[in-house]
């Protein structure tokens, strides 16, 4: 028999799941009109709320800004004490409230309407003050809160959060927002690095182990040891890539050969090694490393040796 704690947890998940599923019934022509209105706006989307709805508003603003829809958060309480000044002529205002009857909302809504801005209400009570005053409504009505007393905002804030994500994704689609756009707005995180960091950005920080084809075995060993990448490229006098020699190649050669005095780089190199272009994304290089089960990748462009990229470099950059 399941414990009371587990039953409560599963019950909470089920109630909130049903609240999210219920949003599908509110995706209609009015919803599409809201998306088009925001998309065609020459201004920003100002999002406001009070209490828990204000916290949800901040999250939605963050998501919209990072996905190409300029947005600002305006706390409903601060708005009536001066922050209304952030609203400009072409901005659209989205006010979030479950009840639509909070005192701050009732004071804020007429002020917004007096400015002439389009007012969108994200509201869970279609008979409320906010619902009746808004120009357009995002319906987030729920059957009940997950709270045992049906009081604490739980299912309602989940529904608000999901509806905010729905807005963001629909606007992304209309704006043609792609991976490169996302990377421009996320240059500092690991996710952004996956989208913009290039092989050359990383490999250029490494040493470039290289020997000529007639280099002695001693020269090969010294080059691999000194450059500390476990590999050396074999090149001609013009820098063209002829092959590579890894420390594994050296071990296998020593296992098979006792007479090593006459061995040179050309005798043990691996010709036509797997390479990556310096302009390729680092995440693409990772795919090559993984699919070929190797730790180092030769960086080359038009047959000219440019350097070595090591799996550890990608780990260090947070790509892995």
C-alpha positions, 0 to 999 in steps of 0.5 A: 500500500502506498504511503500517504506522502506518495499518494499526496505527491501523485495526487498533486501531479495528477491535478496539475497535469489536468490543469495543463491539459485543460488549457488546450480547450482555450486555444482558439481564434482569440488566442490566435488573435493575441499572438498576431497582435503581439507579433505585429506590435511595434512596441514591447510586451509589458507583463504585470501581476501581483503575488504569485502571479508577479513571479510567474510574470517575471519568468514569462518575461525572461523566456520571451526576451531570450526567444526574441520578443522584447518584454518588461516586467512591471509589478502591479503594486509598483506600477501605481507608484510610478512604474507606469512610466515604463509603458510607451505608446506602442506597448501591449500590456499583459496582466496576469491574475487568477481571480482578476479581482485583486485591489491592485489589479482593479486600480491598475487596469483603468490606468492602463486603459486610459493610456490607450494601450492594448490590454490582455488579461491572463485570468482564471475567472472569466466573470472577473473585473480583469476579464471584463475590462481586458481587450483580449483574454488568455483563459487560464481557468482551472478546476481546482488548486492542488492545495488540499484546501483549494487555496494556495496557488498551485495548479493556477500558477502552473497553468499560467506558466505553461500559457506563457511558454505557449506564447513564447513558442508561438511567437518564436515560430512567427519570428523565425527565431532559430539556433543562431538567434538563440546563441546571440542571446545566450553567449555566456552559458553552456547551452549558448556555447553549444550553438556558437562556439567553433572548433577554431575558438578552442583548438587555437588555445592548444599547441600544434604538434607536428612532424615531417614524414621523415622525422625519426621515431625519437622526434615523434615521441618527443613531439607527442610528449612535449605537446601533451595532446597524445597525438602529432600530425604528420605534415609536408614542408607546406603544412599539408596534412599527411597523417597522424600518429597517436600514442596508441600507434606508438605502443602498438608499433613497439609491441610488434617491432624490436628494430626501431632504429630505422623507423620514421614517422611515415612508417607508422602514421595513419593516413587520411585521418578524420578531420574537422573544419576550424569553422565547424561548431564545437558540438559538431566536433563532439558528434564526430569524436563520439561516433568514431570513438576517438579522443582527438580530432585533427583540425584541417582546412582544404588539406592544410593542418590547423591544429588538434582538438581534444575531447578534454577541451570540450569537457572543459568548455562545458560542451560535453 
